[in-house]
């Protein structure tokens, strides 16, 4: 009978672990959807008008400017 109780506790622990994993996978899925939305928005913006990225190199401290122009001509 003690073995049956031990098996029952293990099964309950496994069920709890499965629920935690489901919750973490759901959160990961939401994060990936958010990243996808942001990347899509940036890609759409780049296709419509130019975008400039100003980045500072973490190693040398030099400013790097990156200009990206889409397939449409820039509007003045």
Helices and strands as residue ranges (DSSP letters): H 2-48, E 51-56, E 63-68
